[in-house]
Amino acid sequence: MSQPTSSGLTLIKNWAPLLLLEAALVFAWSAMNGSYEGLHIGSWQIIEWLINYQSGFVRRGLGGELIFSLSNGASLLKTLYHSTLFFYCSYCVIFVAIYCFAKIRQPKVLLIALLVPGGLFQMGITIQFFTRKEILFLILFGCLCLEYLWIRRATLRSRQFGLSLFYVTAIVGGVLMTLVHEGYLFMAYPLTLLFLWINFKENTASWIARIGLVSYTLIIPIVFLICAKYHGNADAVQLIWDSLPLADRLELSPAAPYTAFGPIASLGWGFQQNLLTIYGVFATGGWKYWLIFIVGNFFTLAYLFTQLSTHLQQVANSVQINKKYLSLLFFGVFISSGMFIIAADWGRWIAYITNSLILFAFVMTQSDYIIGNVSVHHSQNRILQQFTNLSFKSWFFILILLYCLLFKLPECCIHPSFVFMPYQHYFRLLM
C-alpha cells in the first residue's frame, strides 16, 4: 500500500508545476485573445509600449516604433495584445528550457520558482508584468543563460563561436533594450554585467571574452546618457500621441482623445518629477506594503538558493562550494536592487529582479567559477549557514508556499486590497 502512495506523491510533485504553468498560459491566452469589448489590459501598460519616433528620436521609443511599423496604420492594440502574449509564451519556453538544461531536477524548487509573487504563474493568472517592457529584458537575459549553458557543453572548436555569440547578444541586445526603456541600465545591466564577468573569469585566455566584457561595460551607460538627453518635451509628446490611430486614442482615453495621456504625457519628465513619484510612495504609506514583498521575495529567493546549493554540494562534494554559490547569489540580489531608489513602480522591479535571479541561480549550478575551484578556502559564514539550515525545515517551506499562494505583487500603484490573490474572481470565470 505504501508504494502506490509514494508513487502518487512523486507524480503530483513532478507534474504540479507544469499544470500550474499550463493553467497560466491558458488564462493569459484567453485574456489577450478574447472577443469581449474594452481594453484587454490597462491603458497605462498599453501606452507605455506606444511611445515611438514619430516626433524624432526620443527615449523609450524603439518598441513603439516597431509596433507602429508592424501595424501599417491599422489599430495598434491588437498587434500589442498578440506581441505581449508571444513574449510571455517565449519566456515560459526559455524558463523551462533553462531549468531542464541546467539539470536541476528538484520539483519543489520549480514549484516555488513558478509561484513566487511576480513569477510566471502570477504573470499569466493576473495578466501582469508580461504586459510591461521588462518582459523583453527577461527574454534577453534568458537567451544569454541558454547560450551560456550551450557554451558549457560546446567542444573546443565551437567554444569560440559560442563566446562570440554570447557577448554579441549581450551588447546588441543591451543597446536595443536601453532604447526600448532606459530603465534597463538599473534593472538588467548590473546582474548581466556580473554574469559576463563570471563568463570572463572562466575564459580569461579568450580575447573575445575580454573585449566583450569591456565593450558591454562602457556601451550601455553611453546609450543611457543619450536617451537621458533626448527625453522629449511637450511638443514631442503631442506629436507622438497624435500619431496613434484615433480609434486607439478613443479606447485609451475616451474622455480626452486629443490630449496626450499616460506614459506618453510623462515622457518629458525630468529628475525632479521622478523624485516626486518616489516621495509619493512614502507620503501615502505605500512603502509598508512594498516592504512585505521585498522581504517576502527575498526569503523566497533564499529558500531557492539554499535548495539549489545542495545540488552543488552533491556535484562537487564540498560544503565550501555551497558558501561560494550562496555568497554570489546574495551579492546578485544586492546589486540588482538599485531601481528601488529612483523609481516608484517597485512591483515591476521586484518582479524583474526575482525572475532574473532565479534564472541566474539555475545556470550558476553549471558554472566552472562555482564548481571548478574547490580548493579555495572560504571562511565560515554563520548567516549563510543559518539560511541553509532554515531552508530544510518543513514549516519554512509551508510558510514560503503560503506566501506565494496568498500574496499578489501589484505592478505599481498599491492599495491594501491589491496585495492578495483574488481567487474568487478566477473561480467566477471558470463557472
N, C-alpha and C positions, 0 to 999 in steps of 0.2 A: 504493500500500500504506500510506503514512503517513496518508492522510486517514481511512480507516476506523478505524485505531488511535486517532487523535486523537479521533474522534467517540465511540468506545467509552469512552475515558477520561473524556471530558466527561459522557457518560451516567452512568457509575459515580459520578462526583463529585456529580452533581445528584441522583441517586436514593438513594445510600447513606444519607444522613441520614434520609430518610423511611422507608427499610426498617428502619433501627435503631429509629426511633420506633414503627413498626408492630409490630416484634417485642416491644418493651417493653410496649405496650398489650395485645397478645395474652397475654403472660405474666402481666401483672397481672390481667387479666380471668379467666384460668384459675385463678389462685391465690385470688382473692377469691370466685369463684362455684363453686369445686369442691365436690363432694359428699363428699369424704373426711372421716373423723372427726377430731375435735380442733379446736383453735383455728386460724384461718387466719392470724392474726398474733399477736405476742407479747401476753401478758396485760397487761404494763405499758402498752403502747401503747393497748390497749383501755380499761383502767381510767381512763386519763387523760381519755378522752372522756366517761366516765360520771359525772363529778362534776356534781352537779345542785343544785337549790334546794329539795329535799325537806326540808331542815332549816332553811330560810330562806336569805336572801341570803348567798352566800359566793363568794370569788374563784374564777375558772375555771369557774363553774357554768353559764353560759349554754348552751354547746354540749350538755352532758349533759342539761339541762332540755328542750331542743328534741328530742333523740333520745328522751328519756323520753316526751314528749308524742306523738311520731310512732308510737312502738311500742304505745301504748294498752294497757300492761300485759303485752304479749307479750314474747318474748325480744328483748333489745336487740342481741344480737350480729349477727343477720342485717341489721338496719337499719343498724348501724355498717359492716358489710362493704360494703353497697351504697352507703352515703353516701361513704365514703372513696374507693371506686373512681370514683364520679361526680366527686368533687373532682379526682382525678388526671386523668381524661379532660378535664374542663373546663380544667384548667391546660395540658394539651397543646394544646388548641384555641387558647387565649389566646396561648400561646407562639408557635405557628406564625403566628397572625394578626398579632402584633406584628412578627415578622420580615418578613412579606410587606408589611404596610402601611408599614413603615419603609424598604422598598425596598433592603434590604442587598445581596442577590444575590451572596453570597460563600459558596460551598459549604463551604470549609474552616472558615470561621467557624461556620457552622451545625453542622458535624460536631463540632467541639471543644465548642461550647456544649451539645450533647446528651450528649457522652461524659464531660464533666468529672465527677469524683467528687462525688456528691451531686446530680447533674443528672438530667434527665428519663429518660435511658436506665437509669442505675443505680437510679432510683426504681422503675421497673417490673420490672426484672430481679431486683432483690434484695428487692422488696416492703418498701422502707424509705422513710422521710421523708414520703411522701404519706399514711401512716397516722398522722402526727402533726398537731397543730393548726396547725403553721406552714404547711401547705398552704393554709389559708384566708387567711393573711397574703399568700401569693404570689398567690392569685386576686384579692384586693383590689388589690394593687399592679399586677397585670396589667390589671385593669379601668381603673385610673387611667391607665395607659400608653395603652390603646386610646382612652380619652376624650381624652387629650392629642393623640394623632395625629389624631383627628377634629376637634379644635379648630383644628389647624394647617391643615386643609383647608376649614374652615367659612367661609361667607360672613359679612360683617359683621353681617347681620341675625340669624343663628343663633349667632354667636360668644358673645354674652352668655348665651344659654341653655346653651351648652356649658361656659362657665366656671362657671356656677351648678351644673350637674350635676357637674362635676369636684370642686368644693370640698365640695358636699353629700355626695358619695360618700366623699371622704377623711374628713370629720368623722364622719358617721354610721357609716361602715364602721370607722373607727378606734375609736370608742366600743364598738361591738359586739365587735371583735377583742380589745380590752382586757378585756372581760367574759368572753370565751372563754378567754383566757390573758393574764395581766398582763405576761408577758414581751414583749408587743407593744411596750411602751414602749422596750425596749432593742434589740430586733431590727429592727422595722419603722419605728418613729417617726422615728429620725434621717434615714434616707435619704428617707422620704416628705416630711419637713419640707424637706429640700434640694430635692426635686422641686417642692414647692409654691412655694418661694421663687423658683426659676427661672421658673416659670409667672407669678409675680407680676412679676418683672423684665421679662418680655415683655409684660405688660399693666398697666403702672404707672398708666395712666389709668383703670383699671376699679376702682370701689369694691367690686365683688364679690370681686376678687382680694385686695384689701387686707383686707377683713373676714374672708374665708375663711382667709387665712394666719394672722391674729392668733387667730381662733377655734380653729383646729386646734392652734396652738402652746400654747394655755392649757388647752383642754378635756381633751386626752388625759392629761397629767400629773395633773389633778384626779381623773379617773376611776381612774387608777392608785392614787392615795393612798386613795381609797375602798375599792378592792379590798384594799390592804395592811392597812387597818384591820379589814376583815371577812375575816380569813384562816382562820377556822374554829378549832375546838377538838375535844377528844376526843369530846364528846357529839355534835357536828355530824357528825363523821367516821363514827361508828357509825350514826347515823340515815341518812346517805347510803348507806352500804353496805347497810343493811337494806332500803332502798327498791328495790334491784335484785332482779329475779326470782331465786328460789332456784336455778332451773336454770342461770342465768348464773353465779351465785356458785360453784356446783359445778364449772362449766367453768373459771372463772378461778382458783379457789383450792380444789381438791378436798380438800386436807389440812385446811383450816380455813375452811369456807364461811361461818361465822357471825362471823368476826373480820375487821375491816377490813384490807385488803391493798393494797399498791402505792401509786400516787399518791393514792388516797383517804386512805390511812393517813398519808401525809406532808403532807396538806393544811394541817395546823395548824403546820407547821414555821415557826420564826422565822428571823431573820437569822443567829443563831449556828449553827444547824443547816445552813443553806445554806453558810456559810463552811467548815464541816467537810467538806462534799462537795467543795469546791474543794481543801482540804488533801489529801483522798484522792487526787485526780488527781496531785499532786506526790509524795505519800508512796509510791504504788505505781509511780511512774515512767511513768505514762500520758502525761504531758506530752511525752515524747520522741516518741511516735507521733503525738500531735496536731500537733506541730511539723512533721512530714512533710507533713500535709495543709494546714496553714496556709501553709507555704512553697510547696508544690506547686500549690495552687489560686490562690495569689497570682500565680505566674508564668504559670499558665494564663490567668487574667484579663488579665494584662499583655499576653500574646500576642493575645488577642481585642481588647483596647482598641487596640493599635497597628495591628492589621489594619483595624479599623473606621475608624481615624483617616485612613487612606489614602483611604477613600471621601469623607471630608470635604474632604481636600485637592483631590480631583478636582472636587467640587461647588463649593468656594469658591475654588479655585486659589490657595491661600495656605498656606504652612507654619506661619504663626502660629496658624491655626485648629487645626492638629494639636496644638500645645502646649497651647492652652487646653482642648481636649477631654480630653486625657490628664490634665492637672492636675485638672480637675473630677472625673474618674472615680477617680483615685487618692485624692482627698480623700473621695470616697464610700466607698472601701474603709476609710479610716481611721475615719470617724465611724460606720460600721456594725459596728465590731468591739467595741463596749462590753460585749457579753454575755460575752466571754471572762473578764472579771474578776469576774463574780458568779455564774456557773453552771458546773456540771461537765459538762453534756451538750454538749460542744463540737461534736461531729459534727453535731448538729441545727442549731446556729448557723452553722457553716461552710456547710452546705448551703443554708440560707436566704439568707445573705449572698451566696453565689456566684450563685444563681439570680436574686435581685432585682437585683444589679449587672449581670448580663447583659441583663435587660430594660431597665434604665436606660441601658445603653450603646447598645442598639438605638434607643430613642426619642430620645436626645440627638443622633443624627445628623440629626434633623429640627428641631432647636431653633434659634430665632432668636438665643437667647443665645449659641449657638456659632457659627453661620454668618452671623449678621446684624451682626456687629461687627468686620468685617475690618480696620478702620483702627486698632484698638487695638494698641499696641506691646507685645510680650512679650519679656522678657529671655531670653537663651539659657539653656536648662536642659540641662546635659550628661547628667544621669541619664535624663531622658525621651528625649533623643536616642539614648542608648545602648540603651534599650528598643526604640525604633523600629528601629534598625539590626539588633538581635538578632532581632527577630520575622521578618525576611525571610531568615534563614538556614535552609536546608533541614534541617540537623541539629537545629536548635532545634525546628522543627515535629515532627520524628520523636520527640524526647525528650518533648515535650508529649503526643503521641499515645500513646506507650508508657506514660507515667504514667497517662493516663486509662483505658487498657485493662487495666493490671495492678493498680492500687490501688483498693480498695473502701473508701469512707468509712463507718466504723461510726457508729451513731446516738449512743451514749453510752458505756457501759462498753466498755473496749478491751482487747484481747489480741493478741499478735503474729499469731496465726492469723486474726484478723478483718480484717486490712488488705489482703488480696489477694483478687482476684475468684475465686470458686470455680467456675471454668468446668466442672470435671469434674462438678459437681452438675447443671448445666444440660444437659450432654450426656447424662447418665443419664436425665433427664426426657424428652429428645427421642427416645431409643432405644426 
